[in-house]
Amino acid sequence: MRKALRWLLALTVLIGTLTTAGAATAAEPGATDIKDRLLSIPGMSLIEEKPYPGYRYFVLNYTQPVDHRHPSAGTFQQRITVLHKDVSRPTVFYTGGYNVSTNPSRREPTQIVDGNQVSMEYRYFTPSRPSPADWSKLDIWQAASDQHRIFTALKPIYTKNWIATGGSKGGMTATYFERFYPRDMDGVVAYVAPNDVVNDQDAAYDRFFATVGTEECRDRLNAVQREALVRRAALEEKYAAYAAENGYTFTTIGSLDRAYEAVVLDYVWGFWQYSLLSDCETIPANAATATDDEIWTSVDTISGFSAYTDQGLEQYTPYYYQAGTQLGAPTIHFPHIEKQYIRYGYQPPRNFVPRSIPMKFQPWVMRDVDGWVRHNARHMLFVYGQNDPWGAERFRVDKGARDSYVFTAPGLNHGANVAGLVADQKALATARILDWAGLPAATASAAKPLAKFDSKLDVRDVEREPALRP
């Protein structure tokens, strides 16, 4: 019944017209080569094809409406990529929630099901940005509608089952897609997806930082962070020279001083987001006796002193806009640092977006998604890392959810995946992904990825971004 409804929905869209946005129709029946079939979709154009053994890989532009509620109000070109294996295989729909990579890669569910992969660049990340940009059209429903329209266009070519996936903001994106278009996908695998249900209730993060890792490691990190603020004057001189050398400016955040504190306050969070407990050995053991260069290097390595410059913020303006309008952003406290050393605290997303872009927070949006997942999730898997700060506020499945799971990979960070789960959960998760993909059923104890690991395609490292961005 579910498949029949989904096909009926697709057929309805296929025979409809979306005015200047271009109808999301099937490829022409006469086309046989996969490139010809893709390019016969109205609104689809080729940027480049890159060779990769065993696959065809395409970087494409797809014409999308700026406003899916009013398709005639203008369009923009959205980048997508297609890692094509065979139309007889299932397809994984991936987004990281940011820019799309234009090099061939294969996400974990794609390796598990040995399938095709469609990857989408999130709207308003350049070059997938309307010009001029109406920022009010950057919201989770519009982005989900981008995915829905891409799926509808490609489903007549890739007719087998589809699974949505993404990590961090991409995991959030896959979840929102399922919330608004629950009949599109046959399953969802969301990695390390934050769930900031109530924006001004962030005590879960404070509890996390009080217990994560070991006391020795926490003490080292806290001491370096405090020392960087104690030595603020000397290290800000170094920061000013660094900014001048690289042409960095601070118009958006307001001052070098604000940027400096923002970087330092990201330090502990950034360590646990991207590092493992074993990496504590790289942190100065005695911050009080460490040199200024040692403090600077440790903070720069983990937080990145370029993060809150105009140049560092520009690429992530769409993320900060969404954090300040719908997604929410964490605020944590620093009990190990005396109040006189903290001037601004965790700054809100509004400080990281140019003032020319209006912002107003919508507190009901995340509550709606959270409630829907708790009570309506179907064929959804959430994977978190034990030591990842973003997992302190996570999605949960409750009464009403069916065939849905929330698992935690022990000792892992923001790069947690199915492979890092304990053995029984790993096998169960793999079996469910295979089943959702419509592949022959495997017993939970015997389920394994169908494709061999490829060191070039199967990137397992966490997608590194400046601290405090999911």
Solvent accessible surface area in square Angstrom, and as a share of the most:
residue,aa,sasa,rsa
1,M,175,0.78
2,R,55,0.20
3,K,125,0.53
4,A,63,0.49
5,L,60,0.30
6,R,10,0.04
7,W,127,0.44
8,L,106,0.53
9,L,68,0.34
10,A,5,0.04
11,L,74,0.37
12,T,78,0.46
13,V,37,0.22
14,L,27,0.13
15,I,137,0.70
16,G,33,0.32
17,T,111,0.65
18,L,48,0.24
19,T,82,0.48
20,T,97,0.56
21,A,0,0.00
22,G,21,0.20
23,A,20,0.16
24,A,0,0.00
25,T,29,0.17
26,A,38,0.29
27,A,12,0.09
28,E,110,0.49
29,P,138,0.87
30,G,69,0.66
31,A,23,0.17
32,T,125,0.72
33,D,54,0.28
34,I,13,0.07
35,K,63,0.27
36,D,73,0.38
37,R,62,0.23
38,L,0,0.00
39,L,62,0.31
40,S,27,0.17
41,I,2,0.01
42,P,55,0.35
43,G,31,0.30
44,M,14,0.06
45,S,50,0.32
46,L,66,0.33
47,I,80,0.41
48,E,68,0.31
49,E,63,0.28
50,K,47,0.20
51,P,128,0.81
52,Y,38,0.14
53,P,112,0.70
54,G,65,0.62
55,Y,28,0.11
56,R,75,0.27
57,Y,5,0.02
58,F,0,0.00
59,V,2,0.01
60,L,1,0.00
61,N,33,0.17
62,Y,0,0.00
63,T,22,0.13
64,Q,0,0.00
65,P,1,0.01
66,V,20,0.12
67,D,11,0.06
68,H,30,0.13
69,R,143,0.52
70,H,112,0.50
71,P,31,0.20
72,S,76,0.49
73,A,75,0.58
74,G,27,0.26
75,T,52,0.30
76,F,11,0.05
77,Q,77,0.34
78,Q,0,0.00
79,R,45,0.17
80,I,0,0.00
81,T,5,0.03
82,V,0,0.00
83,L,2,0.01
84,H,20,0.09
85,K,68,0.29
86,D,60,0.31
87,V,52,0.30
88,S,65,0.42
89,R,56,0.20
90,P,4,0.02
91,T,1,0.01
92,V,1,0.00
93,F,1,0.00
94,Y,22,0.08
95,T,1,0.00
96,G,11,0.10
97,G,0,0.00
98,Y,15,0.06
99,N,48,0.25
100,V,15,0.09
101,S,66,0.42
102,T,37,0.22
103,N,91,0.47
104,P,28,0.17
105,S,22,0.14
106,R,10,0.04
107,R,42,0.16
108,E,14,0.06
109,P,0,0.00
110,T,0,0.00
111,Q,12,0.05
112,I,2,0.01
113,V,0,0.00
114,D,27,0.14
115,G,0,0.00
116,N,0,0.00
117,Q,6,0.03
118,V,0,0.00
119,S,6,0.04
120,M,2,0.01
121,E,0,0.00
122,Y,3,0.01
123,R,0,0.00
124,Y,0,0.00
125,F,1,0.00
126,T,77,0.45
127,P,81,0.51
128,S,0,0.00
129,R,70,0.26
130,P,7,0.04
131,S,110,0.71
132,P,128,0.81
133,A,33,0.25
134,D,63,0.33
135,W,29,0.10
136,S,71,0.46
137,K,47,0.20
138,L,4,0.02
139,D,25,0.13
140,I,4,0.02
141,W,55,0.19
142,Q,2,0.01
143,A,1,0.01
144,A,2,0.01
145,S,3,0.02
146,D,0,0.00
147,Q,1,0.00
148,H,24,0.11
149,R,10,0.04
150,I,0,0.00
151,F,4,0.02
152,T,2,0.01
153,A,0,0.00
154,L,0,0.00
155,K,22,0.09
156,P,22,0.14
157,I,4,0.02
158,Y,0,0.00
159,T,76,0.44
160,K,98,0.42
161,N,22,0.11
162,W,0,0.00
163,I,1,0.01
164,A,0,0.00
165,T,1,0.01
166,G,1,0.01
167,G,20,0.20
168,S,11,0.07
169,K,4,0.02
170,G,0,0.00
171,G,0,0.00
172,M,9,0.04
173,T,5,0.03
174,A,1,0.00
175,T,0,0.00
176,Y,7,0.03
177,F,1,0.00
178,E,4,0.02
179,R,55,0.20
180,F,55,0.23
181,Y,41,0.16
182,P,47,0.30
183,R,122,0.44
184,D,2,0.01
185,M,1,0.00
186,D,10,0.05
187,G,2,0.02
188,V,0,0.00
189,V,0,0.00
190,A,0,0.00
191,Y,21,0.08
192,V,3,0.02
193,A,0,0.00
194,P,4,0.02
195,N,3,0.01
196,D,11,0.06
197,V,42,0.24
198,V,44,0.25
199,N,53,0.27
200,D,123,0.64
201,Q,118,0.53
202,D,13,0.07
203,A,56,0.44
204,A,20,0.16
205,Y,1,0.00
206,D,42,0.22
207,R,153,0.56
208,F,26,0.11
209,F,32,0.13
210,A,66,0.51
211,T,100,0.58
212,V,9,0.05
213,G,29,0.28
214,T,61,0.36
215,E,118,0.53
216,E,116,0.52
217,C,2,0.01
218,R,46,0.17
219,D,80,0.41
220,R,41,0.15
221,L,0,0.00
222,N,36,0.18
223,A,40,0.31
224,V,0,0.00
225,Q,0,0.00
226,R,74,0.27
227,E,20,0.09
228,A,1,0.01
229,L,4,0.02
230,V,60,0.34
231,R,41,0.15
232,R,14,0.05
233,A,81,0.63
234,A,51,0.40
235,L,2,0.01
236,E,30,0.13
237,E,130,0.58
238,K,72,0.30
239,Y,0,0.00
240,A,44,0.34
241,A,65,0.50
242,Y,56,0.21
243,A,5,0.04
244,A,84,0.65
245,E,149,0.67
246,N,72,0.37
247,G,49,0.47
248,Y,51,0.19
249,T,66,0.38
250,F,27,0.11
251,T,115,0.67
252,T,31,0.18
253,I,6,0.03
254,G,53,0.51
255,S,41,0.27
256,L,40,0.20
257,D,25,0.13
258,R,76,0.28
259,A,0,0.00
260,Y,0,0.00
261,E,0,0.00
262,A,9,0.07
263,V,0,0.00
264,V,0,0.00
265,L,1,0.01
266,D,4,0.02
267,Y,0,0.00
268,V,14,0.08
269,W,0,0.00
270,G,0,0.00
271,F,2,0.01
272,W,1,0.00
273,Q,0,0.00
274,Y,20,0.08
275,S,17,0.11
276,L,73,0.36
277,L,69,0.35
278,S,82,0.53
279,D,52,0.27
280,C,12,0.07
281,E,135,0.60
282,T,104,0.61
283,I,6,0.03
284,P,26,0.16
285,A,75,0.58
286,N,82,0.42
287,A,5,0.04
288,A,74,0.57
289,T,105,0.61
290,A,10,0.08
291,T,76,0.44
292,D,56,0.29
293,D,85,0.44
294,E,85,0.38
295,I,0,0.00
296,W,22,0.08
297,T,77,0.45
298,S,12,0.08
299,V,0,0.00
300,D,45,0.23
301,T,93,0.54
302,I,15,0.08
303,S,5,0.03
304,G,20,0.19
305,F,2,0.01
306,S,38,0.25
307,A,4,0.03
308,Y,4,0.02
309,T,0,0.00
310,D,28,0.15
311,Q,85,0.38
312,G,19,0.18
313,L,3,0.01
314,E,123,0.55
315,Q,96,0.43
316,Y,21,0.08
317,T,10,0.06
318,P,0,0.00
319,Y,6,0.02
320,Y,8,0.03
321,Y,15,0.06
322,Q,1,0.00
323,A,2,0.02
324,G,13,0.13
325,T,6,0.03
326,Q,14,0.06
327,L,4,0.02
328,G,7,0.07
329,A,21,0.17
330,P,9,0.06
331,T,65,0.38
332,I,12,0.06
333,H,127,0.57
334,F,21,0.09
335,P,131,0.82
336,H,56,0.25
337,I,9,0.05
338,E,72,0.32
339,K,184,0.78
340,Q,132,0.59
341,Y,56,0.21
342,I,42,0.21
343,R,146,0.53
344,Y,71,0.27
345,G,19,0.18
346,Y,27,0.10
347,Q,21,0.09
348,P,74,0.46
349,P,18,0.11
350,R,54,0.20
351,N,21,0.11
352,F,11,0.05
353,V,1,0.01
354,P,50,0.32
355,R,162,0.59
356,S,100,0.65
357,I,18,0.09
358,P,105,0.66
359,M,39,0.17
360,K,171,0.72
361,F,62,0.26
362,Q,57,0.25
363,P,55,0.34
364,W,155,0.54
365,V,14,0.08
366,M,4,0.02
367,R,122,0.44
368,D,61,0.32
369,V,1,0.00
370,D,12,0.06
371,G,27,0.26
372,W,37,0.13
373,V,0,0.00
374,R,70,0.26
375,H,92,0.41
376,N,74,0.38
377,A,0,0.00
378,R,61,0.22
379,H,35,0.16
380,M,0,0.00
381,L,1,0.00
382,F,0,0.00
383,V,0,0.00
384,Y,1,0.00
385,G,1,0.01
386,Q,99,0.44
387,N,14,0.07
388,D,1,0.01
389,P,0,0.00
390,W,8,0.03
391,G,5,0.05
392,A,21,0.16
393,E,23,0.10
394,R,45,0.17
395,F,1,0.00
396,R,111,0.41
397,V,45,0.26
398,D,69,0.36
399,K,177,0.75
400,G,47,0.45
401,A,25,0.20
402,R,150,0.55
403,D,42,0.22
404,S,15,0.10
405,Y,49,0.19
406,V,42,0.24
407,F,21,0.09
408,T,47,0.27
409,A,0,0.00
410,P,68,0.43
411,G,31,0.30
412,L,50,0.25
413,N,14,0.07
414,H,11,0.05
415,G,23,0.22
416,A,3,0.03
417,N,22,0.11
418,V,2,0.01
419,A,51,0.39
420,G,23,0.22
421,L,10,0.05
422,V,69,0.40
423,A,83,0.64
424,D,104,0.54
425,Q,52,0.23
426,K,81,0.34
427,A,16,0.12
428,L,57,0.28
429,A,1,0.01
430,T,3,0.02
431,A,6,0.04
432,R,50,0.18
433,I,0,0.00
434,L,7,0.03
435,D,57,0.30
436,W,3,0.01
437,A,3,0.02
438,G,53,0.51
439,L,24,0.12
440,P,116,0.73
441,A,93,0.72
442,A,41,0.32
443,T,92,0.53
444,A,46,0.36
445,S,105,0.68
446,A,63,0.49
447,A,10,0.08
448,K,146,0.62
449,P,56,0.35
450,L,90,0.45
451,A,12,0.09
452,K,185,0.78
453,F,115,0.48
454,D,39,0.20
455,S,95,0.62
456,K,155,0.66
457,L,1,0.00
458,D,2,0.01
459,V,67,0.38
460,R,74,0.27
461,D,115,0.59
462,V,36,0.21
463,E,72,0.32
464,R,129,0.47
465,E,25,0.11
466,P,36,0.23
467,A,2,0.01
468,L,24,0.12
469,R,1,0.00
470,P,4,0.02
